[in-house]
Amino acid sequence: MVRIISEGPSLTNVRMTEIEGYGATYKQRIIGLVGDVVELQDGVHKISLGAPHHYIFEFAITVAGSKVAVGGVSIRPENCSPELKASWPTPTPMLSTQHKGVTTIVLAEPNFGAPTGGGWCAGPLLVECQKRKVLLEIHSKPTGAEIWVDSKKQSSGTNQTVEIELCLDATFVDVLLRFPGAANCDRTVTLVGNSKASVNCSFVEAAKK
């Protein structure tokens, strides 16, 4: 398991997403907020963070058993945002001395300077789709977990049934549950027509806050 924390206020509680796929087929799913413990399988995980001044930070976490490495750091302004002189040190992984089996990754504070006069804009392609409604039964043990559905925080926690609106051709939805002191639980839920889908998570204590 990995706990991602910030050494300063700029990135505290910032939303973290994992980028899956490449090119036109990529998608992002929320895995938690900075400060959370997340469970990452062996392999390379590309993480994206929203940052101050409308910037996006990206880095890669490579997990191989108990070994965790960080690399592939990049920073860039969001679409149509001004470019600044900016730098961000590579995040530092270290074994937790308090919580066995958890590697802590520390995010340094970014540095922003004067505008460079650069920047870019890509016109978004917006295509309206036909919608359908789907019910999600979301349960956790213990109850009271915070619920995020496709990166949107729900108004109340588990247990509850959530009604969501999706494009007709959507075949899955991403669900994230957060519970204090435990590793996040994230699920990609396969959808079949308008059938009701369910999510169940049992939280394991990972790190006390």
N, C-alpha and C positions, 0 to 999 in steps of 0.2 A: 504494500500500500504506500501511497505517496501523499504527503501533506504539502500543499503549496501555500507559502505565506509571503507577506510583503514586509520589507524592513522599514518602510515608511508609509505615510498616509496616502500617497498618490494611487496605489493599486489595491488598497485594502477593500475587501468586499466587491471587487470588480468581477463581472461575470466571465467565466471561462468556458470556451467551447472547444470541441475537438473537431478538426477538419478531416473528413473521410473522402477518399477518391481524389481525382485530379481533373483539371480542365473543366469542361462544361458539365461533367457528371458529379462534381464534388458537392458535398453537403456538410453542414455544421450542426452539431448537437451539443446542447449545454451539458457540462459535466459537474458544474458547481460554481461556487464563488471563491475568490482568493481567501484562504484561511481554512478551507475544507480539506478533509481527507478523502481521496478518491482511490478506487481500486483499478489499477491498470494491468492488463494482461501483458505477457512478454511480447515485445515488438516495438515499433516506432510509433509514437503518438504525437501528432502535430497539434499544438495548443495555440489558440488565439485569444487575446485579451483586448478589450476596449481600454483606452488609456486617455490621460488628459490631453487637451488641445485637439480633440478629434483625431487621435492617432490610434493605430492598430499595432499591437506587438504580437509577434509570432515566434515560437520556439519549439524544438522537438525534444521529447523525452524518450529515451531508449531504455527499455526495461529488459533485463536478462536475469531471471531469478531474483536474487537479492541485490544485484548490481543495477544502479540507475545512473545514467549519464544524460547531460543536457547539451544541446548544440543547435545549429541552424537558426540562430537568432536573426530576426529582421524587424525593422520598424518602418512604418509608412503612414502617411496621412490618409484619412478616409476619403472616399470619392468626393471631389470638388472642394476639399479642404486645403488651406494654404500649407505649403511645405515649410518647415522650420529646420534650423540647424539642431539636430537631435542625436543623442547617443543613449545607449542602454547596455550596461554590462551583461554578459552571459549569466543567467541564473545559476546559483551554486547549490548542488545537492550535497547533503550530509546525513549520516545516520543519526536517528533520534536517540538521545541518551535517556529519554524518559519513557518512550513507547517502543517496545521491541517489535521488530518487523515493519516499522514505518520509516521511510526515508523522507526527510524534510528538504524541500527545494525553496531557497530564499530568493525572492525577487528584489533586485536592487532598485533604488529610486532612479527614474529616468531623468535625463538632463535635456532641457529645451533652451534654445537660443533664439536669435533673431530670424525673421522670415528670410528665405532664400530667393523669393520671387517666383519659385517654381510651384508645381502642383499639376494635377490632371483631373479631367472629368470624363466619365464614361456614361453616356446616356442610358438610363435603365430601360429595359424592355419589359413593359407591363402588359400582361395578357390576362384579362379577366377569365376566370374559369367558372364552370357550373359547380355549385356547392351541394354537399350533403351533410347531414348531421349524424354524429356517432356518439354513443354513450360509452364511457370508460368507468368501470368499477375499480376504484383504487383503494387498496387496503395495506396496512402495515402493522407490524408488531415490534414495539409498542405503537399505539395510535398517536395522532397529533403531529405526524411528519408534514413538513412543508412540501407542497406539490408544484412542480413546473411541468407544463405540457407544451411541447414544441417551443421551448425557451420563454414561455409566458407563465408568470407566477399566478397561481390560483388564489382566490380570496380566502379560502379556508383549507385546513389540513385534513389528513386521513382520519377516519375512513369516510369516503364519500363517493358519489357517482357524479362524474363530470361530463357535461355535454359539450362537444367541440364541433366546429364547422370546418370541413375540409373540401378540397377539390374532389370531384367525382373519381378521378383516376389515382388518388392517393392510396398507397397500399400499406403504409406504416405511419406510426406516430412515435415521437420520442418522449418518454416520461422520466422525470428526475424527481426523486424523493430525498429530502434532507432532514436529518434528525440530529439535535445537539449531542456532541460527543461520540458520534458514530460515522463510519465511512458512508459516503453517499451511495444511494442505490439508483442506478439508471438502467432503463429498459427500452429497447426498440420493440414496439408492439405491432404485430402484423394485423392488418384489418381485412375482413372479408365482408364486402357489401356493407349493409347497414347493421350487421350483427353487433351485439354488445361485446366489448373486449374487457379483459380484466388484468390488473397488475397486483402482485402480492410481493411484499418485501419484509424480511426479518432483519432488523439492524443488529450488527455486531459492534460492541464498543471498540473504538480504535484509538481515540485521543480525547482526553478531557480538555475542555476549553476553560 
